[in-house]
């Protein structure tokens, strides 16, 4: 929502708005001259021509009610995003259950290094633009496309990127099959002469894209994708690999390339500044997209080496080369496992203390066992109370469910601490030299990471 506000404001529209509480995000919008307020109230929509709302906002919200009374047009955020995208010749939408924020940010970084000026909206702050959105020259639009509530079905991309497709947001879709159908519809909304860039390692994507009439460019480690990685090295904080491309005749370069180990053309070594095998996959998606747009290989490799991550994606808040505090948005078992494994591969031998805030009661109820399995990869784990967001509590569902399952499987170091203050005190008492404190969740858990970073920093003064 804040990224959309930034783009509309930069285009010359008068933008007002509200959120249920104050935050640095709102303050950032105020500094740009927007009237944004803490707290929802009917008077906030007076004078508006259009009211744009997040799908997470309930329909009985007082501002939506007043807008209906006044006959003001009301549209969901994704519909407004679709309207903005529609006027651009090249429209890139990055979808997927995991990795779409980082992949979108990587693509933006590559395009800007190549001298392009995309209009970008992404789910986290990007270092190259200093925010989560930027307005470009009008020819190219890049957006993160969220599948929650079917929001991405409002978009009509010319390039549709799909990082993966796991059963998620089933409180909306009901079944995994319905979720898969939404991805099929997303792909069918792409231009007929456009393309789909998809991860070859995801078996569900093969099923989703079976019979797809759009041109598909596959990337990944497995099978025979058009873009793949050889000689992958993920130990240490800077993964590296050789980028292999099987469509070299489409490259904007006349020079021949070495043959890759498994066939194809070796475009040379790529070194990343973000850890983990999952980020190697994300970078291949970004590289495949850039190659489709005719970006030079050296510009792609240079941008990927400079990319240090998006906001709340393995974001290091404190590191004195003894204790490290990392904040991450991971809120699904697959993401939690990838983040912990990424930390362990980047910093072998160091203990990982995981702090996890479950997000949504329905997700916790459905995936408690999977969360327990993923969190067991860490050396110690603290689970907090659930961040309910748009949901009402479900009787008997709490973060303790996850900790209890970990105990039942022998993970006795797992602890349930519902209060954030208790989490900070507990971690401060448990941390040892060399530890990585990995704070994860999609709610307000970042406050814990910030408090721990401040506390460790002050102890050094």
N, C-alpha and C positions, 0 to 999 in steps of 0.2 A: 504493500500500500504506500509506503513512504517513497519507494522508487518511482511509482506511478505519479505521485504528487510532484516529485522533482521534475519529471519529464514534462508534465502538463504546465507547471510553473515556468519552466524554461521556454516553452512554446508561446508564452504570453497570456495564458489563462489565469484568472483569479482563482486561487485554490485556498479553500478553508478545510477544516477537518477536525476530528476528535479521536481520542483513544480512551480506553477506560481508566488509564493511569498515566501520569507523566513519566517521561523517560528521556535519555539523551537523544533518541531518535526524533522526538517532538522538538527538542531544543534545536537540533540541527536544521529542521524545517523552518523554525521561527527565525533563525539567523539568516535564512534566505529571503525572509519577508512574508512568509505565509502565516495566516492566523489559524493556528492549530491549538486545540484546547484539551485539557485533561478532564475527562468525564463526559458522558453522553447526555445531552439535553435537547429538547425539541427546538429551542430557539437557535441552535447551531446551524440549522438548515435554512433559516429564513434568508431569502434573496438568492438562493441557489437555482441554477438552471438544470443541473443534473446532480444527483446524489449517487456516488459510487461507493459500494460497500464490499467488505471482505465476506467470502462465503462462510467464515466462522462466526459472523454476526447473526444472532437470532432474529427472526422476522418480527418479533414483538419489541425490538429496539425502539426507544422513544423517538429517535431521529427518523427512522424509517416510517414510523407511524405518522409523524407530522408531515413528512414528504408526501405520503399517500393522501393525507387530508388536503394538502395544497395542490395536488395534481402535478407534482414535480416528477420528472422522469427519474426512475430508479434503475440502475444497472449494476450487475456484479462486476467485480474488479477485472476478471478475465475477459469479459465482454468489452470493457473499455480498452484493455490491452490489445484485443483483436482489432478494434477500430483504429488504434494508432498504428499497428503493424501494416494494415491493409494498404496504406498509401505508399509503401516502400517497394522498390523493385525486387530487392533481395531480402528475404525474410527467413531468419534462422531461428528455429524453436528447439530447445534442448529439453527433452523429457527423460523420464526414468525414475524408478523407485529410489535409487541411490546415485550420488555422484553428479547430479545435474548442475548444482551450484558451482562446484569446482570446474567442471567441464566448460560451462558457460564463461566463467572468469578466465580460464585458459584461452578460449577462443578470442575473447575480447583483447587479451594481452597480445596475442599473435597479430590480430588485425591492426591494432594501434602501432605495433612495431613496424608493420608493413605499410604504414602511412594511410591506412583507411580510418574513417571516422564513423563508426557505427553508433546508432542510438541503441543503448544497452540497458536492459533491466535484468537484474540478477538478485538472488536471494541472500546475498552477503556482500559486504564491502569488498571492493576490488582495488588493489594498491594503485593500479595505473590510472584509475579515475577518481580515487579518493572517496568513493561513495558506492552505493548500490545501483546507481543509474547515471546515465549521461546522454545528452542529446548530440547527435551527429549531424552529418551533412545532408541527410534526407534520402540517401540511396540505399542504405543497408540498416536493417533492424535485427538485433540479436536479443532474444529473450529466453529466460528460463521458463519452461512450460510445466506447470504442476498438474498432476493427474487427479489430485483430491477433488471430489465433487464433480468430476468430469470437466474441470475448468479449462483444460488445454483444448477442449473441443471447440472453443471460441476462436482458435487460432488457425490461420491458413498459411503455413510456411511454404517457402520454396525449397528449403532444406530442413528436413525433420531428423533430428538426432535422437536416438534412444539408447541410453546407457545400459538399461536392464529393465525387467518387468517382473517384480515379485508380488504376490498377493498382499495388498495393502489397502488401507481405507475401505475395508470391507463393511464398516458401519454405514457407508454410503452405497457401495456396489452390491453388497449382499453375498456374492460368490466370486471366486477367482475367475470363473468363466466370464462373468459380466465385466470384470476389470480388464480382462484380455480383449474383450469386444471394444472397450473404450479406446484401447491402443490401436486397434484396427481402424476405428473411425478417425482417430488422430492422423494416421498415415493416409487414409483416403482423402483427408482435407488438404493434403499437400498438393502443390501444382502438378499437373499431369506430366509436365516436362522437367519436374524437379527430381529430387532424389531423397532417399532415406539412408542415413548412416547409422548402423546398428552393430551391437556387440555380438560377435560370432560365438562367444563362450556361453551365452545365455540360451539354453535350450527352449525356453518359453518364447523367446523372440523369434526363433525359427518357426514355431507353430503359428505365432501371430502373423508373421509376414509371408506365410505360405500362400501363394497365389496373388501376392501383391503386384499391382500393375505398375508401380513406380520403380525406377531404377534403384537398386540397393547396393551400397558400398559397405561391406563387412569389415570390421576390425577386431583384433583380439589375439589371444595366444593359441587358440585351438582351431583345428580344421584348416581351411585354405582361404583365409580372409584376404581382401585386397590390401589391407594395411595390417601389419603384424610386427611383433618384436622378436628379435633374436638376441642371444647372449645377454639375457636379463640379469641384472645384479641389483638386489634390493637390500643387501646388508649395508648398514650405514644410513645417514640422513639424506643422502643424495643418490637415489636410484639411477641406474643408467641402462641403456639398451641400444641395440642397432635397429633403426627404423627401416622396415622392408616394405616396398610398395610394388604392387603387381600391375599397376596401370601407368607405367612410366611413359608410355606414348602420350599421355595427357599432361605430363609435366611441362611447365614453361621454361625448361632448361634444355639446351641442345647436347649437353655432355653426357656420355654414357656413365653408368654406375656399375659398381661391383655386383656380382651375383650373390644373393643372400644364401645362407646355409640351406634353406629349404626351397630355393627358387625365388624368383622375384628380384627386384632391384634394391640394393642396399644403399640407402640415402645417407648413411653415416651414423655416428653415435649421438644419442640424445642423453643429456644429463639433466636431472630434475633437482629442484630445491625443496620438494615436498616428499615426505616419506611414504613408503608402502606400495605393495603391488597394485592396490586399487587405483593409486594415482598414476601408475604406468598405463593402466587401461584408460583412465580419464584423459591422459595426454595423447593417447593414440586416437581417441575420438576427436579431440581438438585438432590434431594434425590432419586427420582425414577430412575434416570440414575445411580447413585452410587450403589443403591441396585442391579440393573441389573449386575453391574460389580463385585458384591460380597464384597463391602466395608462394614465394620462393622457399626452397628447403632451408637455406641458411637462416632466413628470417624466422621460420618456424622453430628451428632448433635453438636459436638465440633467445627467442621469447620464452620458450618452455624452461630454459635454464634460469631465466630471470624471475620466473613466476614463483612467488613465495607463499601463495595460498590466498584463499578468500576468508573473510571474517567468520570466526567461529568454526573454521575447518582446520583442525590441528593448529590452533592459534596459540603460540607460546606467549604467555603473559609474564612469565618470570623464568630466568635461567642464569644462575650464578656458576654454572659448570659443576655444581654439586647437587642442588635441588632444582627441578624444573616443574613449572605449573603450566598445564596445557588445557585450553578450553576447546570443546568440540561439540558440534550440533547433533552428533549421532543419537538417534532415538528409535532405531529399529535393530533387531538382533544382528542382522547382517552388517549394518554400519558399525555397531559396537564391536563386533569381532574384528572387522577390518581396521578400525582405529587402534585397538589394543595391539593387534598383530603388527600394525605399522610402527607403533612405538617400540615394540620389542625387536623388530628387525632393524630399525634405525639406530637403536641404542642397546645392542646386545649386552647382557649381563646386568643391566640395571633393573631394579624392582619397579613394577608398575602398580601404583595404588589408584584404583578406579573409584570414582564417585559418580553414581548414576541416578538421575532423576527420571523416573518413568513419565511418559507423556501420553495422556488419555487413559481413562479407565477401561474402555473397550479393548484397546491395544494390549494393555497389561493383562487383562483377563484372558485374551486369546493367545498371547505369546509369552506368558510367564516362564514356561519351561525353556523356551528358546533364549530368552534373556539370561536365564540362569546359566545355560550352557556357554553363551558368549562371554559373560562376565567372569566365568571360571578361568578364562585365559589369563586374567590379571593375577597378581600375587596376593593382593588384598582388595576387598570390595566393600564399599558403603552404598547402600540403596536408601534413597530418601522417600518422602511422601510423593504421591502422584501429582503432576501438574495437569489439572483437569481441562484447562483451556475452555473449549466450547461445551464440554460434557458435564453432566451432573454425576455425582458419585454413584457407584454401583455397590450395593451392599456386599460386604465381604471381600471386596477387591481393594488391595493396597500394595504399596511397595514391599511390604513384609512377605507377600506371596513369593516374590523372586528370591529374597534372602532365605526363606524357609526351604525352597527347592534346592538352593545351593547347599544348605546344611544337610539336607537329606541325601545329597550325592557326595558328601564328604568334604565339602568346601567350608570348613569350620571358621575360616577367617572372614567370611561374609557377615556384615552387620547391617541391621536396619535402624536408621536414625531419621525419624520423620522431620525433626526441626533443623533448619539450616544452621543456626548458631551452634548446635551440638555437633554438626558435621565438621565445621571449621575447627572447633576445639579438639575433636577426636583426631582429625588428620594431623594437626600440629603436634599432638602427643605421640603419633605413630610414625611420623616421617623420619627417615634416616638419610645419612649422606649417600648420595648417588640415586636417590629415588626420583621417579617421575610421577607426579600427581596428575592424573588424567580425569578431568571433570567433563561429564557428558550429559546431554539432554537438550530438548527443544524448548524448554520452558524458561524459568528465571534462574536456573542453576548457575548461570555465569556469575551471579553475585558471589557465590562461594569461591569460584576461581579467582575473582578480583580481590576478595578479602584475604585469601591465602597468599596471593602474590604480594599484596601490600604488607602482610604480616611478615613474610620471609624477607622482604626488602628492608623493612624497618629494623629487623634484627641484625642486619649487616651494618646499619648506620652507627 
